[in-house]
Amino acid sequence: MWSRRQLLRTGALGLATLPWVRRARADGPTERKFLFVLCAGGWDTTYVFSPMYGNPAIDGDPDSTLAEVGGITFADAAARPSVRAFFEAHGARTCVINGVQVRSLAHSVCLRDILTGTMQQADDWPSILAAGGPSDLLLPMVHLSGPSYTDAFGGQVVRVGGAGQLPSLLAREDVTIEALEDAYALTRAKAAAARAGAGRASALAVQAVEAEGRLARLQDLGAEVVLDAGETLAARAATLAELFERGLARCGIVQHDGSRDIGWDTHGGNNSQSAHFEDLFGGLSTILADLAARAGTGDGVSLADQTTVVVLSEMNRYPQLNGRNGKDHWPHTSAMLVGAGVRGGQVIGEYDADFSGRPVDLVSGGAADSGTRLGSGHLGATLLQLGGVDPAMHIGDATAIEAAIL
């Protein structure tokens, strides 16, 4: 076992030389990493992704104009220079998907829907992707902030906690692996037994054994693995990128709460959406530059070549302003995919005159009356296919948006 002093000498995450840390052989769907950025609260896509100029029924940003850069059309404004800069640098690797319908106007329901494709108990896309990746990762899916939903793959997820509780917990000498295992297994087994009987509880016991092994390895490291929630989107994402680079994790999720962390849920003062998008896209540019500067886990590739960045929000804003210059909830939203495996330089789908998603040809990506109305399941199937996971094993009849995949 390494001492804390030895670990500190090598650096807080200098783990690549340890024998049990896996180095991927080459890039491929099952080796691909996924960094999820969730803009919780509901963004107004008319400010960037879906300008609806000329439609009097839709209130957009009056200070913006239609622009096209790198195959991406967007609402361009002097107040949001980071948006244009992002598309100029990364538009060729970016795919915007418009008109994804969620099945509620309530935040809690929409968050579950956009991340799992259902309103029932289920695993979210990051957890499924983590389970479908390399089997010997220490931290398959790292949850830094935002919602997280698990069912069959709860053992894949490492929840750091909003205040970074996990490293503090592991550093305590009075907390033993046996105590952590007992608490984990007992709590989860009781909950599962209440839902589905002893068979389900037995499956959770297996998860507990797997979790025990990862906890033991973490504690053997002297709790020097830095899992920092950070103060900015870029800082939080850099923590995940470090874990990807070291071959410790496949997936991670961070929540972006907008400019000054005041939140995207703009029932009043909807013009703050402009500052939120400026902050978001500035952070995304920093994230992609950081990924490009890091070595991938295969030979001769950067981490940017192996990582798909997924940016989404659980809902959109109502087409028109309310009496407080804000906008209420709307169940048709957008998503943005950037990087590895993504067919970039395009916008898939669009909104109709009533601001609902139009049907889409899943192969061409174009709007078609005979096409498919996009839902969260189609987005999830696309992500799973990008990660080398068969969507049919986890999603009902929703299939991938083939136009978004290289």
C-alpha positions in Angstrom: 0.0 0.0 0.0 1.3 3.5 -0.9 1.6 6.0 1.9 0.0 9.4 1.7 3.5 11.0 1.5 4.3 8.8 -1.6 1.0 9.7 -3.2 1.5 13.4 -2.6 4.9 13.2 -4.2 3.5 11.7 -7.4 0.7 14.2 -7.5 -2.9 14.0 -6.4 -3.9 12.1 -9.6 -0.6 10.7 -10.6 -2.1 7.2 -10.9 -1.3 6.1 -14.4 1.8 4.2 -13.2 -0.1 2.1 -10.7 -0.5 -1.5 -12.1 -4.2 -1.7 -11.7 -5.0 1.5 -13.7 -6.2 0.5 -17.1 -4.8 2.1 -20.3 -7.1 1.7 -23.3 -5.6 0.1 -26.3 -7.2 2.2 -28.9 -10.1 4.5 -29.7 -13.5 2.9 -30.4 -17.1 3.2 -29.4 -16.7 1.1 -26.2 -13.6 3.2 -25.3 -15.3 6.5 -25.9 -15.7 8.9 -22.9 -18.8 11.0 -22.2 -18.9 14.3 -20.5 -22.5 15.4 -19.7 -23.2 19.1 -19.1 -26.8 19.6 -17.7 -28.3 23.1 -17.8 -30.9 22.4 -15.2 -33.9 24.7 -15.0 -34.8 25.0 -18.7 -33.0 27.1 -21.3 -34.6 29.3 -23.9 -33.4 27.8 -27.2 -34.4 30.9 -29.2 -31.4 32.6 -27.7 -29.0 30.3 -29.6 -30.2 27.0 -31.1 -33.6 27.9 -32.6 -34.0 31.5 -33.7 -37.6 32.0 -34.8 -37.4 35.4 -36.5 -40.5 36.6 -38.3 -43.0 34.7 -36.1 -45.0 37.1 -34.0 -46.2 34.3 -31.7 -42.6 33.7 -30.4 -40.6 36.1 -28.3 -36.9 35.7 -29.0 -33.9 37.9 -28.4 -34.6 41.3 -30.1 -30.9 42.1 -30.1 -29.8 39.1 -32.2 -29.6 38.2 -35.8 -29.5 35.0 -37.7 -26.0 33.6 -38.4 -24.4 30.5 -39.8 -20.9 29.3 -38.9 -19.5 25.9 -39.6 -22.8 24.5 -40.8 -24.6 25.6 -37.6 -27.3 28.2 -37.8 -27.8 30.2 -34.5 -29.0 33.5 -33.0 -25.9 35.7 -33.0 -25.7 38.7 -30.6 -23.0 41.1 -29.5 -23.7 40.2 -25.9 -22.8 36.5 -26.6 -19.4 36.5 -28.4 -18.5 33.2 -26.9 -21.3 31.5 -28.8 -19.9 32.6 -32.2 -16.4 31.9 -31.1 -17.4 28.3 -30.1 -19.0 27.5 -33.4 -16.1 29.1 -35.3 -13.7 26.8 -33.5 -15.9 23.7 -33.1 -18.9 23.9 -35.4 -17.4 21.2 -37.7 -17.6 18.7 -34.7 -20.9 19.9 -33.3 -24.4 18.6 -33.9 -27.5 20.5 -32.6 -30.7 18.5 -32.2 -33.8 20.6 -32.1 -37.4 19.7 -31.1 -36.9 16.9 -28.6 -40.1 16.4 -26.7 -40.2 15.7 -22.9 -43.4 14.4 -21.3 -44.1 17.0 -18.6 -43.8 20.6 -17.5 -42.5 19.7 -14.1 -38.7 19.9 -13.5 -38.4 16.7 -11.6 -40.2 14.6 -14.2 -38.5 16.3 -17.2 -35.1 15.7 -15.6 -35.7 12.0 -15.2 -37.2 11.8 -18.7 -34.4 13.6 -20.6 -31.7 11.5 -18.8 -33.5 8.1 -18.8 -36.1 8.2 -21.6 -38.8 7.2 -19.1 -40.6 8.5 -16.0 -40.2 5.1 -14.3 -37.3 3.7 -12.2 -34.4 3.3 -14.6 -30.7 4.0 -15.2 -29.7 7.2 -16.8 -27.6 7.4 -20.0 -24.3 8.0 -18.2 -24.8 5.0 -15.9 -25.7 2.7 -18.9 -22.7 3.9 -20.9 -20.4 3.4 -17.9 -21.7 -0.2 -17.5 -21.1 -0.8 -21.2 -17.5 0.4 -21.1 -14.3 -1.2 -19.8 -15.1 -3.5 -16.9 -12.1 -2.6 -14.7 -12.4 1.2 -14.3 -12.1 2.4 -10.7 -14.7 5.2 -11.2 -16.9 4.2 -14.2 -19.3 7.1 -13.8 -18.5 10.1 -11.7 -21.4 12.2 -10.5 -20.0 15.7 -9.6 -23.3 17.6 -9.6 -26.8 17.5 -11.0 -29.4 14.7 -10.9 -28.4 11.0 -11.1 -30.8 8.0 -11.7 -29.8 4.4 -11.2 -31.5 1.0 -11.1 -29.6 -2.0 -12.4 -26.3 -0.1 -12.6 -26.1 1.7 -9.3 -22.7 0.1 -8.7 -21.2 1.9 -11.6 -21.8 5.4 -10.1 -19.5 7.3 -7.8 -21.4 10.2 -6.3 -19.0 12.7 -5.0 -21.6 14.8 -3.2 -22.3 18.5 -3.5 -19.7 19.4 -0.9 -17.1 16.7 -1.9 -18.2 14.3 0.9 -16.7 11.2 -0.7 -13.0 12.0 -0.4 -13.6 13.3 3.2 -15.4 10.1 4.0 -12.7 7.8 2.6 -10.0 9.7 4.5 -11.6 9.1 7.9 -9.7 6.4 9.7 -12.8 5.4 11.7 -14.7 4.5 8.5 -13.9 0.9 7.5 -14.6 -0.8 4.2 -16.7 -3.3 6.1 -18.9 -0.6 7.6 -19.3 1.1 4.2 -20.2 -2.2 2.6 -22.7 -3.1 5.3 -24.4 0.3 5.2 -24.6 0.2 1.4 -25.8 -3.3 1.1 -28.3 -3.1 3.9 -29.9 0.2 2.7 -30.1 -0.8 -1.0 -31.2 -4.4 -0.3 -34.0 -3.3 1.9 -35.2 -0.8 -0.7 -35.0 -3.3 -3.5 -36.7 -6.0 -1.5 -39.6 -3.7 -0.8 -39.9 -3.0 -4.6 -39.2 -6.4 -6.2 -38.5 -9.2 -3.7 -35.5 -11.2 -2.8 -34.2 -11.7 -6.3 -33.7 -8.0 -6.7 -32.0 -7.8 -3.3 -29.7 -10.6 -4.4 -28.6 -8.6 -7.4 -27.9 -5.6 -5.3 -25.7 -7.8 -3.0 -23.6 -8.4 -6.1 -23.4 -4.7 -6.7 -22.3 -4.3 -3.1 -19.4 -6.7 -3.6 -18.3 -4.8 -6.7 -18.6 -1.5 -4.9 -16.5 -2.9 -2.0 -13.7 -3.6 -4.4 -13.7 -0.1 -5.7 -13.9 1.4 -2.2 -11.0 -0.7 -1.1 -8.9 0.6 -4.1 -9.9 4.2 -3.3 -9.0 3.8 0.3 -5.7 2.1 -0.6 -4.9 5.3 -2.4 -5.1 7.2 0.8 -8.1 9.2 -0.4 -5.7 11.3 -2.5 -7.8 11.1 -5.6 -9.0 14.7 -6.1 -12.7 14.8 -6.9 -13.3 18.5 -6.8 -16.7 20.0 -7.6 -15.0 23.3 -8.5 -16.4 26.8 -8.7 -16.9 27.0 -12.5 -18.1 24.7 -15.2 -14.7 24.5 -16.7 -13.1 23.6 -13.4 -15.6 20.9 -12.7 -15.2 19.5 -16.2 -11.4 19.5 -15.8 -11.7 17.1 -12.8 -13.6 14.7 -15.1 -11.1 15.2 -17.9 -8.3 14.3 -15.5 -10.0 11.1 -14.5 -10.6 10.2 -18.2 -7.0 10.9 -19.0 -5.8 8.6 -16.2 -8.0 5.8 -17.4 -10.1 5.9 -14.2 -13.5 6.8 -15.6 -15.7 6.7 -18.7 -18.5 9.1 -17.9 -19.1 12.1 -15.8 -21.9 14.7 -15.3 -21.8 18.3 -14.1 -24.6 20.8 -13.7 -24.3 24.3 -15.1 -26.5 26.8 -13.2 -26.0 29.7 -15.5 -24.2 33.0 -15.0 -23.5 33.7 -11.4 -25.3 30.4 -10.6 -28.7 32.1 -10.5 -30.3 29.3 -12.5 -31.9 28.9 -15.9 -35.5 28.8 -14.7 -36.3 32.3 -15.8 -40.0 32.8 -14.9 -39.0 36.5 -14.5 -36.3 38.4 -16.3 -35.9 36.1 -19.3 -33.2 38.3 -20.8 -30.8 36.7 -18.3 -30.8 33.7 -20.6 -28.3 35.7 -22.7 -25.7 35.9 -19.9 -26.3 32.2 -19.1 -25.5 31.1 -22.7 -22.5 33.4 -22.8 -21.2 31.7 -19.6 -22.0 28.3 -20.9 -20.3 28.6 -24.3 -17.3 30.3 -22.7 -17.0 27.3 -20.4 -17.5 24.8 -23.2 -14.7 26.4 -25.3 -12.3 26.0 -22.3 -13.4 22.4 -21.8 -12.7 21.4 -25.4 -9.3 23.2 -25.3 -8.5 21.3 -22.2 -9.5 18.0 -23.7 -7.4 18.7 -26.8 -4.4 19.4 -24.7 -4.6 16.0 -22.8 -3.4 12.7 -24.1 -6.1 10.1 -24.9 -6.0 6.6 -23.6 -5.0 5.2 -27.0 -1.8 5.8 -29.0 -1.5 9.1 -30.8 -4.9 10.5 -29.9 -5.9 13.4 -27.7 -8.7 13.1 -25.2 -10.8 15.4 -27.4 -10.6 12.6 -30.1 -12.1 10.2 -27.6 -14.7 12.3 -25.7 -18.3 13.1 -26.6 -19.5 16.2 -24.8 -23.3 16.2 -24.3 -25.0 19.5 -23.5 -28.7 19.5 -22.6 -31.5 21.0 -20.6 -34.6 19.2 -19.4 -37.0 21.7 -20.9 -37.4 24.9 -23.0 -39.1 28.2 -22.2 -42.7 29.0 -23.3 -42.8 30.9 -26.7 -44.1 34.2 -25.3 -43.1 36.4 -22.3 -45.3 36.5 -19.3 -46.3 39.5 -17.2 -42.9 39.5 -15.4 -40.8 39.6 -18.6 -40.1 35.9 -18.0 -41.1 32.7 -19.7 -42.7 29.6 -18.2 -42.1 25.9 -19.0 -42.3 24.3 -22.5 -41.9 20.6 -23.3 -39.9 20.8 -26.5 -36.2 21.3 -26.1 -32.8 21.0 -27.8 -29.5 19.2 -27.2 -26.0 19.6 -28.5 -23.4 16.9 -29.1 -19.7 17.7 -29.7 -16.7 15.6 -30.4 -16.0 11.9 -30.8 -18.3 10.0 -33.1 -20.5 13.0 -33.8 -21.4 14.0 -37.4 -20.8 17.7 -37.0 -21.5 20.8 -38.9 -25.3 20.4 -38.8 -28.6 21.1 -37.1 -31.0 18.2 -37.0 -34.7 18.9 -36.5 -36.5 22.2 -36.2 -39.5 23.8 -34.5 -42.8 24.5 -36.2 -44.7 27.7 -36.1 -46.2 26.8 -32.7 -42.7 26.0 -31.4 -43.2 22.3 -31.2 -40.7 19.8 -32.7 -41.4 18.8 -36.3 -41.1 15.2 -37.4 -37.5 14.2 -38.5 -36.1 11.7 -40.9 -33.7 9.9 -38.6 -31.3 9.0 -41.4 -31.0 12.4 -43.1 -31.7 14.6 -40.1 -34.1 16.7 -42.1 -37.6 17.7 -41.2 -40.2 15.4 -42.9 -43.9 15.1 -42.3 -43.6 11.3 -42.6 -40.7 11.3 -40.2 -40.4 10.7 -36.4 -41.2 13.1 -33.6 -38.1 13.2 -31.5 -38.3 12.2 -27.8 -35.8 11.7 -25.1 -35.6 8.0 -26.0 -34.2 8.9 -29.4 -31.6 11.1 -27.9 -30.6 8.3 -25.4 -30.5 5.7 -28.2 -28.1 8.0 -30.1 -25.8 8.3 -27.1 -25.8 4.6 -26.4 -25.0 3.8 -30.0 -22.2 6.3 -29.9 -20.9 4.4 -26.9 -21.1 1.0 -28.4 -24.1 -0.1 -26.3 -27.1 -1.7 -28.0 -30.0 0.7 -27.5 -32.6 -2.1 -27.9 -31.3 -3.6 -24.6 -32.3 -0.5 -22.6 -34.9 1.6 -24.6 -38.3 0.5 -25.9 -39.1 1.3 -29.5 -37.0 4.5 -29.8 -34.1 4.2 -32.2 -30.9 6.3 -32.7 -30.8 9.5 -34.8 -28.4 8.0 -37.4 -27.8 11.4 -39.0 -26.0 12.5 -35.8 -23.5 9.6 -35.8 -20.4 9.3 -38.0 
